[in-house]
Amino acid sequence: MATSDKKTRDPEGARLPIRIDTTSNGEFSPVPLSPRNKAANALAHQWAGENAKRTGLERRDFMISACGAATTLLAVNHANAMGSKPKKGAKFDLPAEAALDPDAAMEALGGEEFIFDIQGHYVNPNGAWLQNNPAAANGFRWVMKDCVQEAPKDNLDYLKCLEAEEFIKDVFLDSDTDMMVLSFVPSTRDAEPVTIEEADQTRRIVDAMEGDHRLLLHGRVNPNQEGDLEDMDRLAAEFSIAAWKTYTQWGPDGNGFFLTDDAGERMIAKAKALGIKNICIHKGIAFGPQSFEHSLCSDVGEAAKRHPDITFILYHSGFDLRTPEKGFTPGSGKAAGIDVLCQSLIDAGVAPGSNVYAELGSTWRFLMREPDMAAHALGKLISYCGEDNVLWGTDSIWYGSPQDQIQAFRAFQISEEFQERFGYPALTKELKAKIFGLNATKPYGISLDEMVKRASSDSLAQKKHAYLERPDPSFTTYGPRTRREFLNFKALGG
């Protein structure tokens, strides 16, 4: 049997390369896996062990191969088909031989697409937030066992899992991501897990590797928080931000705002005056009952109609964890989920391909375990926002390296039955390439030719080429996985 070089992470191959689990991005309490999900994971572990032996590989070497990822997705397909309510609307479309044949696995799960992830996160383990709110560090204590196993429990060494170098490894070495936008979480001004200055420093680390323009920045603004509107001038002048990031359902007093009310209009006016006309808005994945109405997309259509010169990018696409995604009937009056976005666009007369973009961070990651819901979500977004207006995002680092999300999306296909019944498009390679990155080049003003040229020859590309000679992905996640971890994580908000 082949013997691998010593791996520093998960040497026994105990973790699956495609993670169907309970991890949250910290904005919602982890949702337990269904019996079907648990059966899929158990079967994937069983098949991985058997297939590793068949291919003459140690289990860890098999797990980090394309065949390991293919085996996991095939197990998910099998469990979905054999459940009490078989999934017929979608599946991960790859041949059985991909479990053992590296070429077949790479044909299904590999790709040369330009991948532009417009929702990434980073937490500075040495940031000022620790001094202002030291108890918030407990929100990351659970990652110690997966990342810094020997770290003493009485200090903060486990936060090394979150250093800039680890972020770069997860995103740019262990995944096919070419570019990422570094975004922000909602918090009071004195308790940000990463400040704009710290985010800019991370960008400069990437730039120093000649990874120019690999990492873009948002400027965080919540107009219902004192000082944020005034600070937009500084953010625009000093940090070359690519877009604004706001949370309509968040506020220091627990109350959100609408894009169409006074706070929203003042933010939009300031964005226009500063000439940065991309506004990224957290819509969906409600934080809870308070201000729930502000998490809905009911105000999006009217805001887009009033301001056709503003690009509205909807993080999470209005997806609501508590609302199962099904087919949409215009005028049905449904009160939550992606249907609210669709109806808002219809009511305002905002046509597909206009100035509203839907982003998939956390939405796709959650829906990987519910293929029929994923088919409805993607089908509706493509139909009502437009095939050029659905954008790739992963919400990583909360979910660790985004590679498993990329591989799963490459293989995902809406069934012919759902295409015919609901009018959804087939997810062709060309359409997936648009979603993966081509669509985002327009609002972010990226020259694709220049980016591809840089990405193929910069020092970061060379570093990745050398790394892939002996890859060592961790297959771990950093977001909370249980309710207790989630409650600890909430302390990050200050």
C-alpha positions, 0 to 999 in steps of 0.5 A: 500500500502506498505510504504518504508523506506525513500530514500535519492535519487530520492524519487519519483521514477522519474528516470528509472532504465535502462537509454536510454538517451543522456549522453556522456563520454565527448569524443563526443557531446551528440546524440539526442534521436530518436522519438522511444527512446523517446516513449520507455522512456515515455512508460516505465514511464507509465508502471512503474506507473501502475505496481507499483500499481499492485504490491502494491509498492510505485513507488520508491520501484518498480523502484529499484526492478528487475521488474522495470528494466524489465518493462523498457526493455519491454517498449523498446522492444515494442517501437522498434517493433512498430516504423516506421522501426521495429527492427528485428535483436535483442531485450531484451529477457525477458518474459512479466511476468517479469514486475510483477513477481520478480522471472521471472525478476531475472531469466532474469536480475540477474546473478552470473557471474564474472564481470570484468569491464576494463574501469572505470573512477574516477575524484578527486574532490579535485585534483590538476587539480582544482588549475591548471584549476579551470574553468574545474570544470564547466564541472561537474556543472550539476550533482549538481541537481542529487546528491547534491541538496542543494549545493550552486551554488557559491562553488564546493560542487557539486563535492562531487558527484565524491568522492571516496566513491561515486565511490565505491557505484556506482560501487561495491554496486549498481552494480554486478561488481566484479573488475574494471580497473581504466583508464584515459582520454586524457589531458596535463600532468598538467591538469589530472582530476585524477593523477596516485597518486590519482587513487592509493589512491582510490585503497588503499581505496578499499584495506583498506576495504579488497577489495584486487585486486578489483581495478586495474590501468592503466598507461597513456602514449601518446608517442607524448607528451613530458615526457610520454615515460620517465615517463613509468619507474616510473609508472611501478616501483611505481604503479603496473599498469596492462596495459598502456592506450593511445589515438592514435588520441590525442596529445598536438598539436591536432595531433595523431599517429599510432601504426605502426609509430615511436611514436607507435613503441617506446611506444611498445618497452618500454612496452616490456622492462618494462615487462607490455605487455598490451596496451589499445588503444582508437580506435573509438568514434572520437573526431572530424575531426582533426586526425580522421584517427588515431581513426581508427583501420587500423593500428591494424592488422599490429601492432598485426602482428609485435608484437605477444607478445603484447596484444592490447586491443581496447577501444570502439572496433573502433566503430564510432558514425557516421557510422551505424553498418551493416553487414560486407563484407570483401574487401568492402573498408568501411572507418570507424567503426568496419568494419575497425578493421575487415578488418585490422585483415584480411589483416594482417592475425591476426586470431580470438583468437590472441592478439587483444581484443575488449572492449565495453565501451561506445559502448554497452551503446550507442548501447543499444538504437539501437538493430540492430546495437548492434547485428551487432557490437557484432556479428562482434567483436565475429566473427573477434576478437574471442569469447574469445577476447571481453571484458566488459567495461562500461566507468563508472562513466560517466554513473553512476552505470553500473548496467543498462548496465549489466542488459541490456546485460544479456537480450540482444539477437541477433535474429535467422534471423541475426544469419542465415543471417550474421553468428553471434553467439547466445548470450548464457549465457556461451558466455555472462559470457566470455564477462562479465569477464572470457575473461579478466582474461587472459590478466590481469593475474587474477586467477579466483578462487582466485578472486571469493574466495576474492569477496565472503568473503572480507569486501567489499562483507559484506558491499554490503550484508548489503547495499542491505538490503536497497539499494538506487541507484541514477539512475543518470549519470555524463557525459554531456547530452547536447551540452552545458554541453559537451562544458563545459566538454571539459575544463577538457582536459586543 
